[in-house]
Amino acid sequence: MTELNCFGETCPKPVIRAMKALREPDAAGSVRVLVDNTVAVENLKRLAANKQGTAEVAEIEGGWAVTIAGVSAAAAENPAGEEAALVEAGIACPVPEAASAKQQVTVFVGSKALGQGAPELGHILIKGLVYAMSQADEVPHRIVFFNDGAALTCEGSELVDDVRELERCGCEVLTCGTCLDFHGLRDKLAVGGVTNLYAISEFVLGPDKVVTL
Amino acid sequence: METKVKLTKLVDCAGCGAKVGAGELAQLFEGFPDVRDPNLLVGFDHADDAAVYKLRDDLAIVQTLDFFPPIADDPFTFGQIAAANALSDIYAMGGRPITALNIMAVPEDMPKDAVREILRGGATKVAEAGAIVAGGHSIYDAEPKYGLSVTGVIDPANLLRNDAAHVGDVLIYTKPVGIGVLTTALKGELAGEAERELVEGLMCTLNRAAAEAARPYRVHACTDITGFAVLGHTLELAQGSDTQVELYADTFEFLPGVLDYASMGILPAGVYRNRRYAEAEVEIDADVPLAVADVLFDPQTSGGLLFAVDAEDADALEAALRAASPAVPAAQRIGVVREHDGGPRVRVRAHRP
């Protein structure tokens, strides 16, 4: 069995090391963690329950040995679990990752207007569409603003509040950094994070359905 | 400006998680000289957010002090969070901040630009609050710490205490819950950049807009929810007002992922400290999941305001808070104030009836 000496380590560290150790095939579903504080003991007990395993606590010199056992390979890999059950029970706000196994959607927004035609109309349309998405039962997994669309997440854009609502509902909001720099908007970003083309290439080639507006 | 210091790597406890437990504090002050002054409207004995001293019938000063080790890696962000957190106590009393003094401890070898950025973060938030940084004090210390002592003013007639809730009041809370768990997940590198921005943005948000939105309504009691968590601060409100509070787990807005992190045991030490302190007076129904209960004991650095508002004004206050979004990040109607039935002061039910 894998043994981890976590003496001198606080809060998330012992749990994170135990999680990583459980993922190793050598661990075979169990790990013994030596800790010197009760917070770590309690946190490790929760980890064991989360992974549908057992936790046994033994006092040792200067601390405790927590033995987590009976964790299946699938449970060791799976980062979530309980939250889905909570969403079902109506206790948690649905977060997209846990909500369902349905294919997730990444939306790309490359312009300040939706469709060809009068730019004013196009802008009204994109504003309406982003609002509608923010009110949907299932918001997109991710929305990426690029090219002229980058201005939509910046100060002065009428869409900022609706994009914030999307983000609050669990949609990852990103804007292309190259585009922000090109338009001199890097300091003006008002919602979401900044991304780059390496990450964008992963989004395009990744498992999500990709929709470009 | 490049400041490469990862501040949270320098500390053990982050933010309000570093707070000394409420029960421990009460013991520390036992047997101290008991000096009374009728002008001291709110002092030690009240476990309230700030001290209030009456100068004239229509004027009192509100004083508070708050500081903690870094809760964000970026010095400018840390400065802003510390200031928003310190200013919050003034808003929780219904006051208006006027001056602030910096309190700072820094390692001697910390880059000067990082130190400057912390102070700039604080100054930025104090300015946003409409107050002035009037001075301060700094010392060298192995672990960085920053915060402010803030002075505000208030007409005593408008004072919002945390011990004056009425039976029948509705409880409304203004920030999503789970700040401590999410910052712990960030420290453990489990959460990503999007979550960092979300939680840091939340901690940097002043409670000013929430306090201003509430002014026209019959708010009987108010407190900010910080280190002692939702349940610790609610308990203080229930005890102080000699009432009982009923909270509904399904009415809370939890930050994304925190219930997952909580169920995996990514919990800051403060969760257990708060649990120990409040447990005897808090009854959590068996059908409330452990992860939810844990997050309700989670320290909320720079958390939101909790209002106990007259039931007739609850809809209007909720609407006013929602209208002030995003300056007011949330408006959750988390429970009600009831007559104390002799049992635990706070009861958590899974669902709102």
Chai-1 contact restraints between the chains, C-beta under 6 A:
chainA,res_idxA,chainB,res_idxB,connection_type,confidence,min_distance_angstrom,max_distance_angstrom,comment,restraint_id
A,T10,B,D12,contact,1.0,0.0,6.0,A-B,restraint_1
A,C11,B,T184,contact,1.0,0.0,6.0,A-B,restraint_2
A,C11,B,P268,contact,1.0,0.0,6.0,A-B,restraint_3
A,C11,B,A269,contact,1.0,0.0,6.0,A-B,restraint_4
A,P12,B,T184,contact,1.0,0.0,6.0,A-B,restraint_5
A,P12,B,K187,contact,1.0,0.0,6.0,A-B,restraint_6
A,P12,B,G188,contact,1.0,0.0,6.0,A-B,restraint_7
A,P12,B,I266,contact,1.0,0.0,6.0,A-B,restraint_8
A,V15,B,G265,contact,1.0,0.0,6.0,A-B,restraint_9
A,V15,B,I266,contact,1.0,0.0,6.0,A-B,restraint_10
A,I16,B,G188,contact,1.0,0.0,6.0,A-B,restraint_11
A,V39,B,A269,contact,1.0,0.0,6.0,A-B,restraint_12
A,V39,B,Y272,contact,1.0,0.0,6.0,A-B,restraint_13
A,E42,B,Y272,contact,1.0,0.0,6.0,A-B,restraint_14
A,N43,B,G265,contact,1.0,0.0,6.0,A-B,restraint_15
A,N43,B,L267,contact,1.0,0.0,6.0,A-B,restraint_16
A,R46,B,G265,contact,1.0,0.0,6.0,A-B,restraint_17
A,L47,B,M264,contact,1.0,0.0,6.0,A-B,restraint_18
A,L47,B,G265,contact,1.0,0.0,6.0,A-B,restraint_19
A,N50,B,S263,contact,1.0,0.0,6.0,A-B,restraint_20
A,N50,B,M264,contact,1.0,0.0,6.0,A-B,restraint_21
A,A80,B,D260,contact,1.0,0.0,6.0,A-B,restraint_22
A,E82,B,S263,contact,1.0,0.0,6.0,A-B,restraint_23
A,E82,B,A291,contact,1.0,0.0,6.0,A-B,restraint_24
A,E83,B,L259,contact,1.0,0.0,6.0,A-B,restraint_25
A,E83,B,D260,contact,1.0,0.0,6.0,A-B,restraint_26
A,L86,B,L259,contact,1.0,0.0,6.0,A-B,restraint_27
A,L86,B,P289,contact,1.0,0.0,6.0,A-B,restraint_28
A,G90,B,D250,contact,1.0,0.0,6.0,A-B,restraint_29
A,I91,B,A249,contact,1.0,0.0,6.0,A-B,restraint_30
A,I91,B,D250,contact,1.0,0.0,6.0,A-B,restraint_31
A,I91,B,V292,contact,1.0,0.0,6.0,A-B,restraint_32
A,A92,B,L259,contact,1.0,0.0,6.0,A-B,restraint_33
A,V95,B,P256,contact,1.0,0.0,6.0,A-B,restraint_34
A,R164,B,P326,contact,1.0,0.0,6.0,A-B,restraint_35
A,G170,B,P256,contact,1.0,0.0,6.0,A-B,restraint_36
A,E172,B,A194,contact,1.0,0.0,6.0,A-B,restraint_37
A,G193,B,E193,contact,1.0,0.0,6.0,A-B,restraint_38
A,G193,B,A194,contact,1.0,0.0,6.0,A-B,restraint_39
A,G193,B,E197,contact,1.0,0.0,6.0,A-B,restraint_40
